[in-house]
Amino acid sequence: MEIGKRIKDLRIQKNLTQEELADRCELSKGFISQLERDLTSPSIATLIDILQCLGTDLKHFFNDSDDDQISFKETDYFEKTDEALGNRIEWIIPNAQKNMMEPIRITLEKGGSTYPDNPHEGEEFGYVLSGSICLILGNRIIRVRKGESFYFTANTTHYIRASEKTGATLIWVSTPPSF
């Protein structure tokens, strides 16, 4: 583990110069500089003092749980095909149902549609990547084309139907997750 790099990152997050951190810890600026470049190692007592000045402690400093996956590749996606309705759903953020938002990529064949979704708490957003769709919100029908987006409160029955001519692919984000 590069202790120096982590200390430097914390110092920068706190908008402190090396000199300011050194003054707060009663150390020399040269020692902080060498520490940040991993040219020297602090004693446990000195490390505790430095971390305290940076607003953290040993437990949190050495905790690697912040290494949650942030970017995802197509091999991470989970896919479901519903041939009865003519669509493919890809969960592009694995296990997103535990998050506040659940983004999916939907590919609808010509005339394909999603199942009607009953009114629920939350909001929904979509962006049409290709083709065009009709967004059905209760009795309203809204046409959305490639490059256009939609956003609504999910307080009425709603679903999407692709154009009979082109089909469609879109990103759909629901909050809270409902898929």
C-alpha positions in Angstrom: 0.0 0.0 0.0 1.2 3.5 -0.9 0.7 5.2 2.4 2.2 8.4 1.1 0.0 8.7 -1.9 -3.1 8.2 0.3 -2.0 10.8 2.7 -1.3 13.3 -0.1 -4.8 12.6 -1.6 -6.4 13.3 1.8 -4.3 16.4 2.3 -5.4 17.7 -1.1 -9.1 16.9 -0.4 -8.8 19.0 2.7 -7.2 21.9 0.7 -4.1 21.9 2.9 -0.6 22.6 1.8 2.3 20.4 3.0 3.4 23.2 5.2 -0.1 23.6 6.8 -0.3 19.9 7.5 3.2 19.8 8.9 2.3 22.8 11.2 -0.9 21.0 12.5 1.1 17.8 13.2 4.1 19.6 14.6 6.3 18.0 11.9 8.6 19.5 9.2 7.4 20.2 5.7 10.3 18.1 4.5 9.1 15.1 6.4 5.6 15.5 4.9 7.1 15.8 1.5 9.2 12.6 1.9 6.3 10.8 3.4 4.0 11.6 0.5 6.6 10.3 -1.9 7.0 7.1 0.1 10.7 7.9 0.9 10.1 7.6 4.6 7.6 5.8 6.9 6.0 7.3 9.9 5.8 5.7 13.3 2.3 4.5 14.3 2.0 7.5 16.7 3.0 10.0 14.0 0.6 8.3 11.5 -2.3 8.6 14.0 -1.5 12.3 14.5 -1.4 13.0 10.7 -4.6 11.1 10.1 -6.3 12.9 13.0 -5.3 16.3 11.4 -6.8 15.0 8.1 -10.1 14.1 9.7 -9.8 10.3 9.7 -8.4 7.4 11.7 -6.4 4.2 11.1 -9.5 2.1 10.6 -10.9 4.2 7.8 -7.5 5.0 6.3 -6.7 1.3 5.8 -10.3 0.3 4.8 -10.3 -0.7 1.2 -14.1 -0.9 0.9 -14.1 2.2 -1.3 -13.0 0.0 -4.1 -16.6 -0.5 -5.3 -16.9 -1.1 -9.0 -17.7 2.2 -10.7 -17.4 1.5 -14.4 -19.0 -1.5 -16.1 -18.3 -3.4 -19.4 -20.8 -5.2 -21.5 -19.6 -8.5 -20.0 -20.9 -7.2 -16.6 -24.5 -6.8 -17.9 -27.3 -9.1 -17.2 -29.7 -9.7 -20.1 -33.3 -10.9 -20.3 -35.1 -11.5 -23.6 -38.9 -11.4 -23.8 -39.8 -12.7 -27.2 -43.5 -12.5 -26.5 -43.3 -8.7 -26.4 -40.3 -8.4 -28.7 -37.8 -6.8 -26.4 -34.4 -7.3 -24.8 -33.6 -5.8 -21.4 -30.0 -5.3 -20.3 -29.3 -4.3 -16.7 -26.2 -2.2 -17.4 -25.3 -1.7 -13.7 -25.2 -5.1 -12.0 -27.2 -5.3 -8.8 -28.6 -1.8 -9.4 -31.8 -2.7 -7.6 -30.0 -2.0 -4.3 -29.3 1.5 -5.5 -31.5 4.6 -5.7 -31.6 4.4 -9.5 -31.8 1.4 -11.9 -30.6 2.1 -15.4 -31.4 -0.4 -18.1 -30.9 -0.6 -21.9 -34.0 -1.8 -23.7 -34.0 -3.0 -27.3 -37.5 -3.3 -28.8 -38.2 -5.0 -32.1 -40.5 -3.2 -34.6 -43.8 -2.8 -32.7 -42.4 -4.3 -29.6 -43.4 -3.0 -26.1 -42.7 -3.2 -22.4 -45.3 -4.5 -20.0 -47.6 -1.8 -18.6 -46.2 -0.6 -15.2 -48.8 0.4 -12.6 -48.5 3.7 -10.9 -45.8 3.7 -8.2 -43.7 6.1 -6.2 -40.8 7.6 -8.0 -39.7 9.1 -11.3 -38.5 7.7 -14.7 -36.1 9.0 -17.3 -35.3 7.7 -20.7 -33.1 8.5 -23.7 -33.7 7.1 -27.1 -30.5 5.8 -28.7 -32.0 4.6 -32.0 -35.4 4.4 -33.6 -38.5 5.9 -32.0 -41.0 5.1 -29.4 -44.4 6.0 -28.1 -44.4 6.6 -24.4 -47.9 5.8 -23.1 -48.8 7.6 -19.8 -52.4 6.8 -18.9 -54.4 8.2 -21.8 -51.5 10.3 -23.2 -49.3 9.1 -26.0 -46.0 10.9 -26.4 -43.7 10.3 -29.4 -40.0 10.3 -28.6 -37.4 9.9 -31.4 -33.7 9.1 -31.5 -31.7 11.7 -29.6 -34.6 12.8 -27.5 -35.4 12.1 -23.9 -38.3 11.8 -21.5 -38.9 12.3 -17.8 -42.0 11.8 -15.8 -43.4 11.1 -12.3 -44.7 7.5 -12.3 -48.1 8.3 -10.9 -50.1 6.7 -13.8 -49.9 3.4 -15.7 -47.1 3.7 -18.2 -45.3 1.7 -20.9 -43.3 2.0 -24.1 -44.1 0.8 -27.6 -41.5 0.9 -30.4 -42.3 2.2 -33.9 -43.6 -0.3 -36.3 -41.1 0.9 -38.8 -37.8 1.1 -36.9 -38.0 -0.6 -33.5 -35.9 1.2 -30.8 -33.1 1.1 -28.3 -33.2 3.3 -25.3 -31.7 3.9 -21.9 -34.4 3.9 -19.2 -33.7 4.9 -15.6 -36.2 4.3 -12.8 -36.1 5.5 -9.3 -36.6 3.8 -7.0 -35.8 0.6 -8.9 -38.9 -1.3 -10.1 -37.7 -3.6 -12.8 
